[in-house]
Amino acid sequence: MQKKRIVIALGGNALGNTPKEQLELITETAKPIADLIEAGNQVIIAHGNGPQVGMINLGMSTAANAGAIKSDMPFPECGAMSQGYIGYHLQNGIQNELSARKIAKNVATVVTQVLVDEKDPAFKNPTKPIGAFYTKEQADKIAEEKGYIMVEDAGRGYRQVVPSPKPVDVVEKEVVKTLVDADNVVITVGGGGIPVIRKDGKLVGVPAVIDKDFASAKIAELLNADMLVILTAVDRVAINFGKPNQQLIEKMTVAEAEKYCEEGHFAPGSMLPKVKAAISFAEKGGEAVIASLEKAALAIKGESGTKIIKK
């Protein structure tokens, strides 16, 4: 297999909802990642943080309301905390797996700020679900008490939604590049990165969550990666999903993928952002793949997953 610089975007199924569950899951998640590293590839890892950042935000808010701490935690800081604790678990799991294989390689997490445009229309239309699921009654109470916007999410209950602006740049990109060039395994843009804007010449954190797939595509572009691999729960992208005429797709051009998006084949809260992020990387000449974690190595060889290419 040709050695490649690969950005891997880990989906929620690779992480857990509690620290204990997450540490156990990541022990398994680390194995296919270590396979890619063992094959000689440079691997950069990104991950989501929807459940975790919501949990931290709610926990801090609840503690503040109870008088246990002096104030609740602003959302950018919650994002930074989630990067740290998820990054620690990933470092731990991947390092242990590499050590078991007698592979001497450093694994590091970079707490990453991602620049967004303060005029991004997402700030006027919050759509990104975070945190726990609630009943309608619980959600109404939280909305009244905290002023959160709560919406029904895919029939699973109600969740808080926050703005999800598009990434413009990665502030620490040169740090990440230096580490990758030195052949380290780097975990970056965790949870899509901590969203910041430029105001009066300074970087200022804003309450939002950047989609991790778009942030992964942006860091892949900035690092001149050969491949963006977006990992999810399914082996291949499907059109007419769940219908008698469901069709698994092995390869799509950007034009074909855009057509399927317009036709409504992909759910907004799950596959649609993954396909759109893959399109954004493929448009610039990179190769994007959407695949399952277990078949990541096969997907990189073209034997599983859905490949998205420019044309």
N, C-alpha and C positions, 0 to 999 in steps of 0.2 A: 504494500500500500504506500502510495506517495505521501511523504511527510507534509503536513499542512498546518497553517495557523488557523485554529478553529475557535470561534466564539460559540459557547453553549449557553442557551437560555433555558434554565430549569423551570419546569412548570410546578404548580402547587402539589401535584401528586408525588413529587420528589421530596417534599418537606412535610412537616407535621403541624398539628394545631396546638401542641403543648411542647415544652422543652424536652421532656422525656421521650415522647413519641417522635419528635423531630430527630433527636440524636440516634434513635434506633433506625429510623427510615434512612437517614443519611449514610449509615453504615452500608446499606445496600446500594444507595445512589452512587456511592464512591467507586463501586466496582466497575461499572461501564466507563466511568470517567478515567479511572486508572488504566483500563484497557487502551484507551486512546493515547494516553500519555506514554504507556509502555511501548506503543507502536512508533513512538518518536515524534508525535504531533505536539505543537505548542498549543496549550489549551487555556483559554480565558473563560471564566464562568460568571454568568449573571443569573439572577434569581428573582422571583417575585417576593412580595411581603404583605399581600392583602390581609390575610387573617392575623398575622403577627403585629403589623402596625396598628390595626384596629384594636387588638387586645391590649397593646401598650397604652394607646391613647385612652381607651375606656378605663383601664386600671388606674392610670394616673389621675384621670378626672374623678373617678369614684373615691380614690384616696384623698384628693383635695376637698371634695364635698364633705367627707367624713372628718376633716380636720387633721388627718394623719400626716399630711405634707402641706407646705405653705401655699402651693399653687398647682394647677394642672400643668401638663407639659405641652408646649406648642407643637403643632403637627410636624414641622421639619425636624425637630429634635426627636420626636417619636420615630421618624423614618431613619434617623442616624442610629438610634438605639437598636432598631430592627436589623440594620446592616451589620452592626457589631455582633449581635448574638447569633444571627443566622450565619454570618461569616465565620465566627468561631467554630460553630458546629461543622461547617463544610471543611474548614482548614483541618479540624481534628479528624474527621472521617477520611478525607482524602490522604492526609499525611500518614495516618495509621495504615491505610490500604497500601500506599506506596512503600512504606517501611516493611510491611509483611512480604512485599515482592522484592525487597532489597534494592529499591530504586531510590537513589539519593537525589532528592529534589525538594526545593523549598516551596511552601504554599503560603500565600499572603493575601489578606483582605485589605483593599484600599477603600476607606470611607469616602464615598464619591459624591460630589455635587454635580448636578446636571442643569445646565442653563436652559431656561424656558423664556418665551416671549410673554411679557406681562399683558400684551394685547391679545393673546391666544383666546379665541372664542370659548374654549373649554371652561374658563373661569366664570363665565356667565351661565354655563350649562353643566353642572356637576353630574357625572355619569359613572364614575369608577366605584364599584361596591367594595367596601372594606369591612373587616371585623366580623363579629358574630352574627348569626341569624336570629331574628326575633319574630314573635307573633305580631299580628296587626296591633293588638292592644298594647304590647310592650313597646313597639315602634312608635306608636302615637304618643306614649308617655315620654319616651326619650326625646322625640322631636319637640314636644312642648317644654320640657325641662331644660334641654341643652341647645335647642335651636338647630339641631342636625337635620339634614334632609334625608329622609328614610324612604326607600323604595322596595317594591317586591322584586325579588331576584330569582328568576328561572323556576318559579314554583316551589322554591326551597324555604321561603320565609322572607322577612324584611331585613334590609341592611342599610347602614349609612352609606351615602354616596358623597364623593368629593370630586373636585375638578381633576381632569387628566390631560394636562397640556402636552404637546409634542416636544421632544427633546431637540434642542438647537445645537448644543455643544456639551462636551464633558470637560469640566474645569481641570480635573487631574489627569487628563489624557497623556501628558508627557511623562508623568510619574508611572502610569500603567505601562506605557510603551517601553520605558527604561527597564522595568521589571521583566516584561515579556521578552525583550531583546536579550536579557541576561539568562533566559531559559527558565524563569520561575513560573509556577502556576499561580495565576492571579484571579482573585474573586473581586469583581468590580460592578459598578452601577446596580448594586443590590436594591431590590424593590423598585427598579427603574431610576435609582439615584435620588439624592435629596434635591428637590426642585428649588432653584434659586433664580432670581432675576437681577439685572444690573440696575441700580438706582443711585444716582449721583456719584457714579464711579465706583460704587461698592456692590458686593454680592449680598443679597438679602434673601433669606429663606421664605418660601410661601407655602400656605396650607394646601397641598395637592399631593396626588400620587401619579407619577409618570408610569405609563404602561411599560412593563419590563421588556416586552418583546421589541417595542420601538427603541427603547434605550439600548438594547442588545444590538439592534441593527445599526444604531448610531456609533457605538464603540467599535463594532466590526468594521464599519466604514473608516473610522479615524485610525484604526490600527492596520489598515490594508489587509484585513483577514482574507484568507482564501475561501472560507466557508462560514456561514451562519447556520447553526443547528438549533432549531426551536423544538424543545422536547415537550411532549404532551402525553395524554393517556392512550392515544390511538396510534396504530402503526402507519396509517396513511390518511390523508385528507379525503373526504368523500363529498360528492355532490348528490343531491336528492337524498340527504342523510335520513335514515330510518324509514324510507319509502321502498316499495317493491322494486323500483328502478334505481336504487342506490348504486353508485358507481365509485370505486376507489380509484384515485388518480395517482399515477406513478410520476408524471412529469407535467408541468404547466409552464408556458411562457408567461411573461408579465401581462401581455394582452389577454391571454386566456384567463388568468387569475383575476384580472380586473373585471372581465365579463362575468365570471361566476359571482364575484362580490356584488356587482350591480344587480344580478338576478336573484340575490337574496339567499344563496345556498349556505352561507356561513352565519352562525349565531353571533350577534354583537358581543355578548359577554364571554365567548369562548374562542371559537375558531377564527372569527373575522379579524380581530387584531393580530393574530399570528400570521394570517395570510397577507394582510396589509404590510406588516413589518417585513415579511419575506420579500414582498414586492419592492419595498423601498431600498433593500440591500441589492436585490437582483438588478434593479434599474441602473445601478452604478457599476454593473459588470461582475458582481460577486455571485456566488452560488449559494442559494438558500435551500435548506431542507427542513421539513416538518416531519417529525418521527417520534416514536416512543422511546423512552429512556432505555428500555431493555435491548432495543435493536439499534442503538445509536451507531455502533461500529459498522453494522451492516448498512445503515443508511448512508454513512460517509463513503462506503464503497459502491453505493448505488443499488444495493440489493434489498432495501426496504425504504420506507418513508416516501414523502412526496417532494420532488425536486422542483424548485422554481428558478428559471433562468431568464435572461433578458429576451432572447428570441431563439 
